[in-house]
């Protein structure tokens, strides 16, 4: 049981927490969706 507790503590310690949370700055992009592109559909044949 002690072995399982040690593994649980080590797993939680390895979660990647680097420090206190930091609020996003003013340079954050505005929320929204942007889609752009090009599509072509056709048939090509040679006789």
Phi and psi in radians as a Rosetta constraint file:
Dihedral C 1 N 2 CA 2 C 2 CIRCULARHARMONIC -1.128 0.35
Dihedral N 2 CA 2 C 2 N 3 CIRCULARHARMONIC -0.630 0.35
Dihedral C 2 N 3 CA 3 C 3 CIRCULARHARMONIC -1.083 0.35
Dihedral N 3 CA 3 C 3 N 4 CIRCULARHARMONIC -0.738 0.35
Dihedral C 3 N 4 CA 4 C 4 CIRCULARHARMONIC -1.140 0.35
Dihedral N 4 CA 4 C 4 N 5 CIRCULARHARMONIC -0.663 0.35
Dihedral C 4 N 5 CA 5 C 5 CIRCULARHARMONIC -1.151 0.35
Dihedral N 5 CA 5 C 5 N 6 CIRCULARHARMONIC -0.699 0.35
Dihedral C 5 N 6 CA 6 C 6 CIRCULARHARMONIC -1.133 0.35
Dihedral N 6 CA 6 C 6 N 7 CIRCULARHARMONIC -0.737 0.35
Dihedral C 6 N 7 CA 7 C 7 CIRCULARHARMONIC -1.116 0.35
Dihedral N 7 CA 7 C 7 N 8 CIRCULARHARMONIC -0.703 0.35
Dihedral C 7 N 8 CA 8 C 8 CIRCULARHARMONIC -1.122 0.35
Dihedral N 8 CA 8 C 8 N 9 CIRCULARHARMONIC -0.742 0.35
Dihedral C 8 N 9 CA 9 C 9 CIRCULARHARMONIC -1.140 0.35
Dihedral N 9 CA 9 C 9 N 10 CIRCULARHARMONIC -0.736 0.35
Dihedral C 9 N 10 CA 10 C 10 CIRCULARHARMONIC -1.161 0.35
Dihedral N 10 CA 10 C 10 N 11 CIRCULARHARMONIC -0.640 0.35
Dihedral C 10 N 11 CA 11 C 11 CIRCULARHARMONIC -1.155 0.35
Dihedral N 11 CA 11 C 11 N 12 CIRCULARHARMONIC -0.718 0.35
Dihedral C 11 N 12 CA 12 C 12 CIRCULARHARMONIC -1.219 0.35
Dihedral N 12 CA 12 C 12 N 13 CIRCULARHARMONIC -0.570 0.35
Dihedral C 12 N 13 CA 13 C 13 CIRCULARHARMONIC -1.256 0.35
Dihedral N 13 CA 13 C 13 N 14 CIRCULARHARMONIC -0.367 0.35
Dihedral C 13 N 14 CA 14 C 14 CIRCULARHARMONIC -1.658 0.35
Dihedral N 14 CA 14 C 14 N 15 CIRCULARHARMONIC 0.319 0.35
Dihedral C 14 N 15 CA 15 C 15 CIRCULARHARMONIC -1.299 0.35
Dihedral N 15 CA 15 C 15 N 16 CIRCULARHARMONIC -0.194 0.35
Dihedral C 15 N 16 CA 16 C 16 CIRCULARHARMONIC 1.651 0.35
Dihedral N 16 CA 16 C 16 N 17 CIRCULARHARMONIC 0.420 0.35
Dihedral C 16 N 17 CA 17 C 17 CIRCULARHARMONIC -1.344 0.35
Dihedral N 17 CA 17 C 17 N 18 CIRCULARHARMONIC 2.078 0.35
Dihedral C 17 N 18 CA 18 C 18 CIRCULARHARMONIC -1.741 0.35
Dihedral N 18 CA 18 C 18 N 19 CIRCULARHARMONIC -0.252 0.35
Dihedral C 18 N 19 CA 19 C 19 CIRCULARHARMONIC 2.895 0.35
Dihedral N 19 CA 19 C 19 N 20 CIRCULARHARMONIC -2.921 0.35
Dihedral C 19 N 20 CA 20 C 20 CIRCULARHARMONIC -1.179 0.35
Dihedral N 20 CA 20 C 20 N 21 CIRCULARHARMONIC 2.697 0.35
Dihedral C 20 N 21 CA 21 C 21 CIRCULARHARMONIC -1.138 0.35
Dihedral N 21 CA 21 C 21 N 22 CIRCULARHARMONIC 2.550 0.35
Dihedral C 21 N 22 CA 22 C 22 CIRCULARHARMONIC -2.085 0.35
Dihedral N 22 CA 22 C 22 N 23 CIRCULARHARMONIC 2.220 0.35
Dihedral C 22 N 23 CA 23 C 23 CIRCULARHARMONIC -1.208 0.35
Dihedral N 23 CA 23 C 23 N 24 CIRCULARHARMONIC 2.542 0.35
Dihedral C 23 N 24 CA 24 C 24 CIRCULARHARMONIC -1.150 0.35
Dihedral N 24 CA 24 C 24 N 25 CIRCULARHARMONIC 2.522 0.35
Dihedral C 24 N 25 CA 25 C 25 CIRCULARHARMONIC -1.394 0.35
Dihedral N 25 CA 25 C 25 N 26 CIRCULARHARMONIC -3.088 0.35
Dihedral C 25 N 26 CA 26 C 26 CIRCULARHARMONIC -1.251 0.35
Dihedral N 26 CA 26 C 26 N 27 CIRCULARHARMONIC -0.252 0.35
Dihedral C 26 N 27 CA 27 C 27 CIRCULARHARMONIC -1.428 0.35
Dihedral N 27 CA 27 C 27 N 28 CIRCULARHARMONIC 0.073 0.35
Dihedral C 27 N 28 CA 28 C 28 CIRCULARHARMONIC -1.178 0.35
Dihedral N 28 CA 28 C 28 N 29 CIRCULARHARMONIC 2.441 0.35
Dihedral C 28 N 29 CA 29 C 29 CIRCULARHARMONIC -1.198 0.35
Dihedral N 29 CA 29 C 29 N 30 CIRCULARHARMONIC 2.656 0.35
Dihedral C 29 N 30 CA 30 C 30 CIRCULARHARMONIC -1.268 0.35
Dihedral N 30 CA 30 C 30 N 31 CIRCULARHARMONIC 2.525 0.35
Dihedral C 30 N 31 CA 31 C 31 CIRCULARHARMONIC -1.200 0.35
Dihedral N 31 CA 31 C 31 N 32 CIRCULARHARMONIC 2.580 0.35
Dihedral C 31 N 32 CA 32 C 32 CIRCULARHARMONIC 2.717 0.35
Dihedral N 32 CA 32 C 32 N 33 CIRCULARHARMONIC 3.102 0.35
Dihedral C 32 N 33 CA 33 C 33 CIRCULARHARMONIC -2.174 0.35
Dihedral N 33 CA 33 C 33 N 34 CIRCULARHARMONIC 2.350 0.35
Dihedral C 33 N 34 CA 34 C 34 CIRCULARHARMONIC -2.288 0.35
Dihedral N 34 CA 34 C 34 N 35 CIRCULARHARMONIC 2.182 0.35
Dihedral C 34 N 35 CA 35 C 35 CIRCULARHARMONIC -2.204 0.35
Dihedral N 35 CA 35 C 35 N 36 CIRCULARHARMONIC 2.287 0.35
Dihedral C 35 N 36 CA 36 C 36 CIRCULARHARMONIC -2.517 0.35
Dihedral N 36 CA 36 C 36 N 37 CIRCULARHARMONIC 2.752 0.35
Dihedral C 36 N 37 CA 37 C 37 CIRCULARHARMONIC 2.820 0.35
Dihedral N 37 CA 37 C 37 N 38 CIRCULARHARMONIC -2.943 0.35
Dihedral C 37 N 38 CA 38 C 38 CIRCULARHARMONIC -2.533 0.35
Dihedral N 38 CA 38 C 38 N 39 CIRCULARHARMONIC 2.460 0.35
Dihedral C 38 N 39 CA 39 C 39 CIRCULARHARMONIC -2.362 0.35
Dihedral N 39 CA 39 C 39 N 40 CIRCULARHARMONIC 2.472 0.35
Dihedral C 39 N 40 CA 40 C 40 CIRCULARHARMONIC -2.345 0.35
Dihedral N 40 CA 40 C 40 N 41 CIRCULARHARMONIC 2.402 0.35
Dihedral C 40 N 41 CA 41 C 41 CIRCULARHARMONIC -2.320 0.35
Dihedral N 41 CA 41 C 41 N 42 CIRCULARHARMONIC 2.367 0.35
Dihedral C 41 N 42 CA 42 C 42 CIRCULARHARMONIC -3.104 0.35
Dihedral N 42 CA 42 C 42 N 43 CIRCULARHARMONIC 3.126 0.35
Dihedral C 42 N 43 CA 43 C 43 CIRCULARHARMONIC -2.164 0.35
Dihedral N 43 CA 43 C 43 N 44 CIRCULARHARMONIC 2.322 0.35
Dihedral C 43 N 44 CA 44 C 44 CIRCULARHARMONIC -2.109 0.35
Dihedral N 44 CA 44 C 44 N 45 CIRCULARHARMONIC 2.271 0.35
Dihedral C 44 N 45 CA 45 C 45 CIRCULARHARMONIC -2.540 0.35
Dihedral N 45 CA 45 C 45 N 46 CIRCULARHARMONIC 2.699 0.35
Dihedral C 45 N 46 CA 46 C 46 CIRCULARHARMONIC -2.353 0.35
Dihedral N 46 CA 46 C 46 N 47 CIRCULARHARMONIC 2.384 0.35
